[in-house]
Amino acid sequence: MRQLTALDAQFLSVESATTATHVAGVAILDPSASPSGALTRDALIALLRERLHLAPPLRMRLADVPFGLDRPYWLDDPDVDLDAHVHETTLPAPGGERELAAYVAGVHARRLDRGRPLWEAHLIHGLEGGRCALYTKVHHCAIDGVSGSEILTALLDPSPQPRRVEAPPAPVSPQVPGTLAMLAGAITRSIVQPVETLCSLARAAADLDAIPVVAALPDARRLAQAARVIAGDARPLPATPPLVAPRTPFNGPISAEREVALGSVPLAEIRRVARAFGMGPNDVVMTLCASALRRWLLAHDALPARPLVAAVPVTLRSRRPAGDPSRDAAWVGNRISAMITPLATDVASPAERLAAVRSALAAAKRRFAVSHRTWLDDVCAMVPNAFAALATPVVFRLAGVAGAGVNLIVSNVPGPRLPLYLCGARMIAYHPLSVVTDATGGISITCASYDGRLDFGVVACPARLPDVWSMIGHLREAMDELLALLDDYPEDSAEDPAEDSAVRPGNEQGEMVPA
C-alpha cells in the first residue's frame, strides 16, 4: 500500500464529463494458429487469472481519503473480479477497420469505474478474414509507458504455445488504511504543503523556458537561467525555438465523444528514409506526423503561420528495478516527463521540413538533457489535492478556450521486432491510443513499431476534428512524399544511424528513455 504521487493524482483530477485519462491499445489477432482455432473470453480470463500477479497495476484499486483532503492510496486487491473487467462483443458486417474503430471509440470515450482496479479488456469478434481484436485500457494514474509495456509482456508469448508461469505467491490480506490514519496524513501534508510548494516552485523555475504556456512569457529564458545560477548550476541553457502554440481548429474545448482511426506503414520505409538522410527513425516518424497535420490544416484552410507545438512524453525510468516486478510497488504509477517541440508544419518543402523537424528535436533533446526532468511532478505538487481535484478540470477548460498549452500529444513506441501470441493467437498489429484534453488538443497521434510495421492510433474529439480517418490517408501520403525524395539519395549513402542527441527512444508507450 502506498500513496499516489502528485502526478498520478493529477491524472485523476483532470477527468471530467468530457475528459477520460486512460491509455489503451488495440491488438489485431489471428486465432488460426491457436490450438482451438479461436480466441475465447474464457481462455482470456484463464490467462489473466494465471498471470495477474505479474501485472501489479491490474490488481490495485484506489482507497480515497475522506472529503478528498489528500491524494488517494493504492490498495492491493487479491480478489479481482475478472468477469467485471473482461467484456466480449461481435462487430457488425463487414467487420473492417472502420467498424472496429467505431466500437473502440465508444469504449475509449467512457471513464473507468474507480470502485474497481482501473482497467478493462474487450475481446472483439467479427473482423474480416476470421481475425479478432483485443482492446485494453488502463488508467494513466496506474501506469506509464514502461509499466504498460511490462503488462503487455506478461500477457503475450513468443510462440503459439503459452509459456509456463510460476504460481503466484499466497495472497496477503490487504492493509486497508484507516480513516483516522488517512486524515492524520492529510493534516500532516497540509502543514508541510507550503514548504513542498516552495521547493517545487524553485525546481520548476529552472525550466520555465521549457514548460508550455509559461515558456511564452517575456524573459522566461532569463528567469530560468537565473534560477539555475541561484541553485548552483551555471551551465548556459541550449538555444531552443519558440514554443508558442498557434490556434488551430482542433484546439479548444472538447466534447465527451471520441473518434478513432487506425493505420500502418511498413517500418522498412521509415528506415530507408532514415538511412538516406543520416538521421534516427524517430525523426522520420515525427516528420510524418508534421506532414499529415500540415495536409489536414491546408485542406481545411486553417494552416497557421507558426509551427504546431507538440508534447512528446519521456520516461524517467532507465532500467527495470531489481527483484520480482509483481511485488515491486515502483511499477504502479508514473515516472514521466515531457519534451515540448515545434513540428515544422509551416515549412512547405518536404526535404526542408524533414531537416527542420530533426533540428527542432535535437534542440529539444539538448534542452531536456540539462533540465531537472521533473517539471511535471513539480507543477502538480504545488497545489493541494483537495483544491486540485476541483480546479484542474476548470483550468484545463479555460486553457482550451484561451488556446493555451500545446497543439497535441505525439508518441512513438519502439516495440518488439518478432511476432507475439496471445492464448496461441498471433498478434499481427498493435495500435496504441492516448488521451485528448482541452489543454493538449482535440487530437493525439500515437504509433508503435511491431514485427516490421509502424501501427498508428489516432484519437480525436469529433467536435474539433470530425474527419479523423483523413489523418490516416495524410500519413500514407506523407510517407510517399518522403520516399519520393530518395530518388536523389542512394540507399547506401549513409550508415544505419543511432538515435542522435541526449535521449533515445525506449520500448514503452509513447515515451523516450534517457540515454
N, C-alpha and C positions, 0 to 999 in steps of 0.2 A: 504494500500500500504506500503510495506517495502522492504528493500534491501536484496538480498541473502547474507548469511554468506559466509565466505571464503570456508568452507567445501562444502556448497551447490554449489557454483560456480565451485569448483573443479570437481564435478561430471559432469558438463557441459564440462569443459576443457579436461577431459580425453577422451571424444568421438573423434573418428577419422574414417577413411574409414574402419577400421577393428574392431572398438570397439563401442558398444552401452551400455549405463549405465542406463537402466531401470530395475526395478524388476517386477516380474509378478507372476501369479498363474493360474492354470488350475483347474477349478471346474467341476467335473463329476456329472451330474444331471439326476435324474429320473423324467420326467414330468408327469408320470401316476397319481400322486397324485394331480396335479393341476386341477382347475375347468374344463378347456378345454381339459385336457389330453395332452397338448403340451405347449412348451415354444416358443413364437414367438418374433421376433425382435420388433414388435410394442409394445408388453407387456413390454419388457425390456426397451425400450425408455420411455414408460409412467412411469415406476417405477423410472428411473433416473431423469426424469423431476420433479417428485413429491418429490424426496429426495436429489437432488443435493445440496441443501442448507445445508445439514448435512455433506457434504464432501468437505470442502474448497479446498483441492488440486485439485479437479476435475474442479473447476471453476476459477482457477488462470492461467494467462498466463504471459509470460516474456515481459518486456519492456527493451530493450537493451540501454546501454549508447553509444553515438556516438563513433565510432572508437575502441570500446572495452576498453576504458580507465578506466573503473571501473566495478564493479560487477553489473549485471542486477538487476532490481526491479521486485517484484511481483505486478501484476495488476489484480484486481478482474474483471472478465468478466461475467456480468449478462445475456448475451445472447449467451450461449454456443450452438453451432450448433451440437446437438446430432446426427443428420444424418451423420455428417462427422466423428464422433468418434465411432459409433457402426456399426460393419460390420457383415455379415452373409455368411456362406458357408455350403456346404454339402460334407462330406468326400466320397471318392471312396470306393466301397466294398472291403473288408468285414467290414470296419469301426471299426477295432480293435485298440489296444493301439499304434501299430506301425504307422498306418495311421494318427491317431490323433497327435502323437508326430512329425511326418514328417511335418504336416501342421503348428503346433505350432513352430517348429524350424525355418521355413521360416519366420514367422511373428516376432519371437523373435530376429532374426538377423537384422531386419530393425530398423533404428533410428526413433524416433518420430519427427513429424513436429513441429518445435519450434515457428511457427507462430500461433499455437493454444494452448489451455491448454494441458499439456503434458501427455496425456493418450489415450488409445484405448481399446475397448472391441470387442471381436469376438465371436459371437454365432455360434457354430459348430454343425450341424445336421449330421445324418447318422451313429451314433455309434451303434454298435450291441446291441441287446436287447432293442431297442427303446429309448436308452438314448441319451442325448446331452451333450455338454460341453460349458463352458464359459471361454475363455482365456482373461485375463485383464492384461494390463501392464501400469505402471505409472513411470515416470522418477524419478530416485533416488534423484535428486536435490529437488523434491517436497515432498517426503515422506521418513520417516524412518519406522521401524517396528511398532511402536506404532500408528502413524497416519495411516499407511496402514491397521492396524487392525481395526481402527475406521471406515475406508471406508467400509470394508467388513461388519462390524456390522451394518452400516447404511443401507446396501442394503438387508441383509438377515433377515429372520423372524424365530421365534421359532416354528411356526406351518404353515401348508399349507395356512391358512387364513392370508393374509398380515395385519400387524398391522396398526392402524391409525397413521398418522404423521401430526403434526401441520403444517399449511400452512406456507410457507416461508415468511419472512419479506418483506416489499415493497423494490424493487430493488433500490439501490443507484447508482447514476451516478459515474462511476469510476474516481478516481483522477489520471489523466494521468500526470506523471512527465514531466515538460517542458525540452526542450533541454538545455537551459541555466542553469536550476536548477541542472540537472544531471551533466553537465560539471563543475559547481561550486563544486558539491560534489566530483567529481573526482579530482579536483585540491586540495581541502582540504585534501582528503585521501592521495594524493601523498606527501603532506607536512608532514603528521603525520606517513607515512609508515615506515620511519626509526625507529621511536620510537616503533611502533607496532611490527616491526620485532625483535627488541632487546628484547622486553617483551616476545614475543612468543619463541624466542630462549632460553631465561633464563628458561622459564617453561619447554620447551621440553628437555633441558639439564638434568633435574632431572629424566627423563625417558629414557635416552639413551640406557640403557640395555634392554628395553622392546620394542624398535622400530625396525622393520625389517631393514636389511642391516647394520645400524649403530650399532646395538647390537653386530655384529660380529667384530667390530673394537677393537684393543687392548685397554685394560683398560677402556672400555665403562662403566663397573660397577663402577670402582673407580671414574670416572668423574661424573657419575650420583649421587653417594653418596656425592662427594664434592659439587656439585651444590645444593644438598638438605641442606647441612650444611650451605652454604652461605645464602640460603633462610630462615634459621632458623629452619629447620626440621632435627634433628639429629637422627631420628629413623633409625636403621640399615635396609637395604634392605633385604627382604627374599631371600633365595637362589633360583635360577631358573636354569633349564637345558639350555644347549647351544641352540641358536635359529638361527643356520646357515642352510639355506635350501639347500639340495643336488640337483644336476641336475637330472631331470627325462625326459622321452620322452614328457610328457605333459607340460613341462616348456620351454618357448621360444616364439619367435614372433608368433602371431596368425593370422589367416586369417579372412575374413569377414563372413564366413559361420559358422553356428551353427547346432549341433545335440542335440536332447533332448531325454531322456529316463525317463519313469515313472514306479514306482513300489511301493509296500506296504508290510509291515509286521504287524502282529497283535500286538497291544500295550500291550496285556496281556503277551506276550512272553518277551517283554522288561522288564516289571515289575517283572516277575518271576525271571529273572536273577538278577535284581537289589536287590530284597529281599534276594535272596540266598547269595549274596556276600556282603550285607550290604552297598550298595552304591546308588547313585542317578541314575535315569533313563538316565540323560544326559551323565553320564559316559559310560553307555552301548551303547548309540547311537554313541558316538564318537569312541568307540571301534569297532562298526560295520563298520564305515567309514574307520578306520585304517586297519581293516582286509580285507575289499574289495579292498582297494588301494594296499595292500601288494599282494593279489592274482593276481591283474591285472599286477603289476610290475613283479612278478615271471613268469607269463605266457608270458611276453614279454622279459624275460631275462634281466631285467633292474632294479632290486631291489638294491637301494643304501645301503651302509653300515650304513649310518646315518639315523635317523628317519626323515620322512617328517615333514615339519613345516606348520601349518595351521593358518589362521586368523579366529577368531571367533568374529563376530560383537557383540557389547554390547551397549544396550541403556542407556542413561543418564537420561531418563525420569522416575521418580519414581512413579508418580501418575498423573492422569488426572487433568488438570487445572480446577479451579472453573469457573462456568459460562457456557454459551452456546458455545459448540465447533464450531458451524457454524460461530460464529463471532470472534473466537479466532485465531489470526494470528500465535500463537505459534504452531499450529498444521500443518503449512506449513513449510517444510524444515526438517533438520536433527538435532537430538541431540544424536549422537552416538560416540562410541569409538570402540576399538578392543583389544581383548586379543590375544596374539601370543603364540602358544603352540605346542610342538612336539607331534607326533601321534603314536610313538612306532611301526612303520612299520618294524623296524629292529628286533623285538622280535618274535621268531618262535613259542613259546608255547602260545596257546590261553589264558590260565589262567594267565600266566605271562604278556601277552600283555594287558589283561583287567586291571590288577593291575598297570601296568606301565602307561597306559592312565589315570587312576584315579589319580595316584600320580602326573603326569605332569599337569593335570587340576587343582588339588588342589594347586600346586605351582604357576600356572598362576593366580589363583584367589587371593591367598595371595598377590602376587605382584601387581595385579590390585587394591586391596583394599587400598594400600598405595600410589598409583600413583595419579597424578593430573587428570587423565582420560580425558585430553583434548589434547593429543599429536596430534591427527588427525587434529583438528582445528588449533593448533599452527603451525604445519608444513605447512598447507595450507595458513595461514595468513602471513607467512614470505615473500611470493612472490607477487608482484603487479599483479593485474588481467590481465593487458594488456600483461605482459610477460608470465604469467601462461597459458593463452589461447593458446599461440604459443608454449611454451616449454614443457608443460605437455605431449602431445602425443609423442614427441620425447624422453623425459626422460623415459616414460613407455616402449617405443620400445627398447631403449638401455638397460633398466633393463631386458627385456626379452632376448635380445641377450646375455647379461652377466650372465644370470641366477640368478640375484639378486632379492630380495623380498621374497615372500612366495610361497609355492608349490600350494596352493589352498585355497579357502574360504569354510568353513563348517558351516552351520547354522542349528539350531534345534529350531522349533517353537512349543511350547506348545499351543494347541488350544482348541476349545470347546469340551466338552465330550458328549453333546447331539446333535441330528441331527438338521440341519438348512434348511431353504427353501428359494428359490428364485422364486418369482412370482408363488408360490404354488408348484414348482418343488423341490423335495428333493435333497439336496446335499449329495452325497454318498462318495465323496472323494475330497480332495483339495491338489494339488501338487504345492508347491511354486517353483519358478525358480529365479535364481540370475544372477550374472554378471561374465563374464570372461574377463580378460585383459592380456596384455603382461606381466605385473609385478606380477600378482596374479595367474597366471597359466591358462592353457587351459581347465580346468575343475572346476566346482563348484558343491557342493553337498548340497542341502537344503531339509529339511524334516519338516513335520508338523503333529502333533497329532490331530486327529479328530474322534470322535464317535467310539472309540475302535480300531483305526488303526493308523499306522505311515506311512504317504504318502511321498514318496521321489520324488524329481525332480532333475535330473542330467542334467546340461548343459555343453557341450563340444565343442571345436573347432575341427572339423574332421581332420584338418591338423596335430593336435597334438595327438588326441585320436580318431581314426577312428571307433572303435567298442564300442561306448558309451553304448549300450544295455548290453554288458557283465558286466558292473558295477552293473546293477540290479541283475543279476544272482549271482555275487560275494557277494552282500549284503545279499541275501537269504541264501547263503552258510555260510556266517559269522554268521547269526542268528542261523542256525542249529548247527554250531560249538559251540556256547555258550550254547545252550540248552543241548547239549551232556554232558557238564560239570556238569549239575545239577544232574546227577546220583549219584554223590558223595556228594551232598549238599541237605539235606531235605528242602522242600519248606518253612517250618515254622522255619528255622534255624535263621532267622533274621527278625526284625520288618521292616515294610514298611518304608524306610528311607526318611528323609527330605533331600533336596539337601544340600550337605556339603559345608563348607567354606563361603567365604565372599560375593559371589554373588549367586543368584538363577535364574533359568530360568524364563523368562517373557512370556507374551502372545502376542508376536509380531514377525514380520518377521525376523527370524534368529538372534535374539538378546537376551541378558540376562539383567536382571534388578538388579541393586544394592540392596542388602537386606537392 
